[in-house]
Amino acid sequence: MRLALVTDLASREQIGAAGAMREYLLASGIKDADIRDGSVAVGRVYCCGADESISFMMFYVPPGLGIGVGDVVEVKMGRNPSKDDRGAVTTVARVRQKKDDASGRCRWDPPTPPGLWMQVLYCDWMKQEGWVEERGAHHTWIKPAPAIR
């Protein structure tokens, strides 16, 4: 799992025009009827720097989830298709904070970055819920998948 701040929602027409995105959704098992306005979103995962292309990710929004621009969402990371596996689309699992929520539970950290690409999303509940801070080339907070026994 990762967090993202929703920055854009695609219309069904935009998803269809992208071609590869629609085909990827269909190939992963998502029904055409579930591809609608707002079923693909873009979210910022890092803030802020010169090359913004690496600070965003695209993800599928399941029907009925009701996300909006400015919401903080928990995203389950997908996997690319392979010869024997149709893959899995990166998908919103749930909304963690609505845009107008003034509680401040989620924020960019640190509030004043010492340089470019130094801010990541952080929420007060992350440590208690098992999220782990990863440092290095891709500094971020993730929630690892449970171990399979």
Residue pairs with C-beta under 8 A, 6 or more apart in sequence:
1 74
1 75
1 76
1 77
1 93
1 131
1 142
1 143
2 45
2 57
2 74
2 75
2 77
2 140
2 141
2 142
2 143
3 45
3 72
3 73
3 74
3 75
3 96
3 106
3 121
3 123
3 141
4 43
4 44
4 45
4 57
4 59
4 72
4 73
4 75
4 121
5 43
5 44
5 45
5 47
5 70
5 71
5 72
5 121
6 41
6 42
6 43
6 67
6 68
6 69
6 70
6 71
6 72
6 73
7 42
7 43
7 44
7 56
7 69
8 41
8 42
8 69
9 37
9 38
9 40
9 41
9 42
9 61
9 67
9 68
9 69
10 18
10 37
10 38
10 39
10 40
10 41
10 42
11 37
11 38
12 35
12 36
12 37
12 39
14 40
15 21
15 22
15 25
15 35
15 39
15 40
16 22
16 35
21 40
21 58
22 35
24 81
24 87
24 89
25 35
25 39
25 40
25 60
25 89
26 32
26 35
27 81
27 86
27 87
28 78
28 81
28 86
28 87
28 88
28 89
29 86
30 60
30 89
34 62
34 63
36 63
38 61
38 67
39 60
39 61
39 62
39 63
40 58
40 59
40 60
40 61
41 58
41 59
41 61
41 67
41 73
41 92
42 56
42 57
42 58
43 56
43 57
43 59
43 73
43 75
44 55
44 56
45 55
45 56
45 57
45 120
45 121
45 140
46 54
46 55
46 117
46 119
46 120
46 140
47 55
47 108
47 113
47 119
47 120
48 55
48 113
48 116
48 117
48 119
49 55
49 116
49 117
50 116
55 117
57 75
57 90
58 90
59 73
59 75
59 89
59 90
59 91
59 92
60 89
60 90
60 91
60 92
61 67
61 91
61 92
62 91
62 92
65 92
65 94
65 95
66 95
67 73
67 92
67 95
68 98
68 99
69 99
70 98
70 99
70 100
71 95
71 97
71 98
71 99
72 95
72 96
72 97
72 106
72 121
72 123
73 92
73 93
73 94
73 95
73 96
74 92
74 93
74 94
74 95
74 96
74 143
75 90
75 91
75 92
75 93
76 90
76 91
76 92
76 93
77 90
78 87
78 88
78 89
78 90
78 91
79 85
79 87
79 88
80 87
81 87
96 105
96 106
96 123
97 103
97 105
97 106
97 123
105 123
105 124
105 125
106 121
106 122
106 123
106 124
107 121
107 122
107 123
108 119
108 120
108 121
108 122
109 119
109 120
109 121
109 122
110 118
110 119
113 119
117 139
118 139
120 139
120 140
120 141
121 141
122 141
126 141
126 143
129 143
130 143
130 144
131 141
131 142
131 143
132 141
132 142
132 143
132 144
133 139
133 140
133 141
134 140
134 141
134 142
